[in-house]
Every structure is written in structure tokens, then in C-alpha cells.
Amino acid sequence: MTGQPSNLPRYLQLMWGLDDGARRGPKPKLTITDIGEAAVAVADAEGFDAVSMKAIAQRLEVTTMSLYRYVEAKEDIYEIMLDVAYGRPAADLTAHGSWRERLAAWAHAIAAQLRKRPWLTAIPMRRPPAGPNTLSWTEAGITAFDKTALTSQAKLSSLLLVDGFVRNHVRMSSELGALDTESASGADQYGVVLGQVIDEERFPRLCSAVRSQVLHDDTDDFYSEELAFGLEVIFDGIGVRIEQAG
């Protein structure tokens, strides 16, 4: 199912190889991938907030205005860099096992990509990504449900639920410093603070949680255990829907 290239923003035409090249002026010196890689390099080195048309142009040693031959606005860059940063999923990512095993493999692969570059969770979404790499990830995720009776819409909705949880978990973990195994995280410090300010009479359930170490002492435990717990709960809910679908 394809649309007419003329209906697509120029950056999407370029990402999908649908540009016919019939534009006035000199032949473009860059590819859309060049621009995406430069944007990713800026974000990796200086953080997402440092990504700008000027910073990208400096990386590429071109003028800022020359980038507008490829994109209409800085927001277009976001989808390009997202596509470049994700890359393509492994061909057999969701090819084996039960639907839960397939979906878990997909979720953990997504989490690994986001954990490697936490700034990906800061990219504002004007619309769902439509690049070739990100759609390949979506296709791989939907494939996890091939052996179920879920409708196509239910498969996509389930995948979006998992993706949203994983994305938010990595974002929250990053903000709390729980992705940095070299130093105490906000989650670690929070448990220490609670231990000093709450009392059994006013907060009996919270005290019990702190005592049982629900608030993790180890940074990586917080990340991995909360990720596993969240996925298990979501999968249990999806499993009920699958059973109902027959």
C-alpha cells in the first residue's frame, strides 16, 4: 500500500527513496541519512537539547540554509534521527517462541535501544513515526501476535501499549539516574529519604514497602525488575484478550 510521493513531506520522500530528483538548483551534496547521522552525533555528544539546524550544519560542514533543501523544519529532523538511531531490528527478532516470548524479545530490544540513547525518549512526536526503520520495528512487533486470534487493530494497540510503557520506563529511569550504574540514583536516594521521614503510624503500607526493599537499593535492580514487572502485568492483560478472542 503506497501513496503518491507528491503527497509526502520531502524528507519522507527522501527516506523512502521516492524523490524523483526533479528540483531546480545544484545536485544535492548530502543524503537524508547524512543529516540524520549528524543529528544523532550531536545528541550523543551534547544531549537532545543541543540538536539544532546550526549544530547539524556545522557537523556536516555546510550552511544552515542548505539543509532546507531536504527538510522543511527542524521538527522533520526529529523523525530522521529517530529512524537512524533505531536502525533496523534483527530479522529474526520475533520469529521464535510463544507470543509472550516474541513480544518480550521485542520489548527488551526496544528498551536496549532507548537505554543506549535515553535522549530518544525526549523527542517530541508530532505524529507516529513513518520512517523505514521505525516501521520495520513496528512490523516486527506485530509479528509477535501472528499465532493469536487478535484483530489487526488489537495487535497494533497492544504493541503501542507495550511501547509506551517501555519508553516511559526508560525515560523515568534516566531522569532518576537509574541508568547510571556508576553512581547513586534518584531512586536509591529516594528510598534513603523515605526511611528517615516516614513513620509506621502515618504511612504503614509505605513503611512495609521500604522494609521489604520494594524501593530498590541497587540501581540496575530498579531498572530491570520494574521493567520485568511492568511487562508481565501488561502481558497478562493482553493474554486475557487473546483468550477472549479464541
Beta strands, then each sheet from edge to edge (+ up, - down):
end
